[in-house]
Amino acid sequence: MNETIRIYGYHGTSAEAAAAILQTGFNISSNEYDWLGKGVYFWQDAPLRAWTWANQNYPENPAVICSSIRLENCIDLLDIKWFPFIRRVYNSFVAEYESTNQTLPQQNPERSKAHRLDCAFFDYTVEKVLQPEGQIVKAIRSVFVEGDRIFPNSAVFDLAHVQIAIRDTSLIEESCLIEIPGGI
């Protein structure tokens, strides 16, 4: 799929969950609303972004884990080479839903952070298109535009970030709890 890239990923969670993760390892999330499908989610090179998320979701005891990650066998949506493939797969994804009279999963990113359509599409791509062809996907990486424009008419958003879903936890090489002095 691509060469191996090494990055730092930051995982926001609670202090209790962080202690368990450091002891026993990460668990794969498989929520129907996860943006990139099944995986352990990280913010790439963004410890304060992970802290903000952890603090919003676990205000009594937020924590951030920093992990050294090897990105290999990655659908890397930072690279334009993937988009012709994605567009072809999307057509077969829609056709499969239509052939079974199912409604496509719904999402409205402007109103909800539940990305059901994206999640279903990426799980379909990995599990029904690539795996049957013998291609193993261990990670998916993409840019997500969130938040507000940093000034009127700017194309830059204050919460935009690179998100990574690690589908194979063997890519996570080392992890440690990090301190964010005073939070933000």
MIKE-810324 format. One record per residue (C-alpha): residue in three letters; x, y, z. Coordinates in steps of 0.05 Angstrom, whole numbers, plus 32768, in hexadecimal, padded with zeros to 4 digits. Example, Ala and Ser with C-alpha at 12.3 -4.5 7.8 and 13.67 -1.06 7.14 Angstrom:
<rs>
ALA80F67FA6809C SER81117FEB808F 
</rs>
This chain:
<rs>
MET800080008000 ASN803680318013 GLU807A80378034 THR807F8035807F ILE8077807A80A0 ARG8086808580E9 ILE805C80B8810F TYR804780CB8155 GLY7FFE80C28165 TYR7FDA80DF81A1 HIS7F9E80BA81C0 GLY7F7180E181EF THR7F4D80BA8225 SER7F4180B68270 ALA7F7980AA82A2 GLU7F5B806782B5 ALA7F568050826C ALA7F9C8069825E ALA7FB8803F8298 ALA7F948001827D ILE7FAC800F8236 LEU7FF48015824C GLN7FEE7FD48272 THR7FC77FA98240 GLY7FC87FCE81FE PHE7F957FF381D3 ASN7F517FD781C0 ILE7F367FE0817A SER7EF8800D8178 SER7EC07FF4814A ASN7E8A80298153 GLU7E5D80358117 TYR7E6E807F811A ASP7EBB807B811B TRP7ED480A680E2 LEU7F05807680C2 GLY7EE5803480D6 LYS7F0080048109 GLY7F408017812C VAL7F6480398165 TYR7F6080838159 PHE7F9A80B4815E TRP7FA680FD814E GLN7FE781018128 ASP801A81318146 ALA7FE58155816E PRO7FEB814981BA LEU7FC3818781CC ARG7F8B8172819D ALA7F89812E81C0 TRP7F8A81518204 THR7F50817F81F0 TRP7F26814281DB ALA7F38811C821A ASN7F2881588246 GLN7EE481618224 ASN7ED28117822C TYR7EF38108826F PRO7EF6814C8293 GLU7F05812C82D7 ASN7F41810482C0 PRO7F5981108278 ALA7F9780ED825E VAL7FBF80EA821E ILE7FE880AF8206 CYS802080BC81D4 SER802F808181A6 SER806680758174 ILE804280578138 ARG8059803580F9 LEU8029804480C0 GLU802D800B808F ASN7FF87FEC8064 CYS7FD4802E806D ILE7F9C804D8044 ASP7FBC80918048 LEU7F8B80C58032 LEU7FC080FB8038 ASP7FD980DF7FF5 ILE7FAF80ED7FB7 LYS7FBF80A97F9A TRP7F86808A7FC2 PHE7F4D80B57FA7 PRO7F4080927F63 PHE7F3B80507F89 ILE7F0E806E7FBF ARG7EDE808A7F8B ARG7EDA80457F68 VAL7ECE80217FA9 TYR7E9980537FBE ASN7E7080427F80 SER7E727FF87F92 PHE7E6280097FDA VAL7E24802F7FC5 ALA7E107FF87F94 GLU7E147FC47FCB TYR7DE57FEC7FF8 GLU7DB57FF77FBE SER7DB57FAD7FAB THR7D9F7F9B7FF1 ASN7D6D7FD47FF6 GLN7D937FF28031 THR7D99803C803D LEU7DE080578040 PRO7DF680698086 GLN7DE780B28094 GLN7E1480E980AE ASN7E14813480AF PRO7E5A814C80C5 GLU7E40819280D0 ARG7E0F817A8105 SER7E2E813B8123 LYS7E71811B812C ALA7E5380D7811D HIS7E7280C380DB ARG7E48808580CC LEU7E4F80898080 ASP7E9B80928082 CYS7EA1805A80B5 ALA7E778029808C PHE7E9D803C804C PHE7EE280318069 ASP7ECF7FEF808B TYR7EB17FD98048 THR7EF07FED8023 VAL7F1D7FC78051 GLU7EF27F8A805F LYS7ECD7F7F801D VAL7EFC7F9B7FE9 LEU7F457F997FFF GLN7F487F5D802F PRO7F277F2D7FFC GLU7F5D7F437FCB GLY7F927F307FFF GLN7FA37F788012 ILE7FA97F84805C VAL7F987FCA8076 LYS7FB87FD980B8 ALA7FA9802480BD ILE7F82805C809D ARG7F9780A580A1 SER7F7180E4808B VAL7F6A812E8097 PHE7F2B814580B9 VAL7F12818C80B4 GLU7EEF81A080F5 GLY7EE181DE811C ASP7EDD82268105 ARG7F03824D80D1 ILE7F3E826F80F2 PHE7F2882B180D3 PRO7EF082C580A1 ASN7EF782A0805F SER7F3482798075 ALA7F3C8232805B VAL7F5E821F809D PHE7F33820480D7 ASP7F4782078120 LEU7F3881BD812F ALA7F50819E80ED HIS7F7E816380F9 VAL7F9B812380DF GLN7F7880E680FB ILE7F9280A080F9 ALA7F6C805F8104 ILE7F9B80278115 ARG7F797FE58101 ASP7FB57FB98115 THR7FD07FCA815A SER80147FAB8149 LEU80227FEE8126 ILE80238010816A GLU806B8008817F GLU8071802F81C1 SER8040805581EC CYS804680828228 LEU801B80B18250 ILE802D80F98244 GLU80238136826F ILE800381748252 PRO801981AB8283 GLY7FDA81CD829A GLY7FB481AE8260 ILE7FB181E4822C 
</rs>
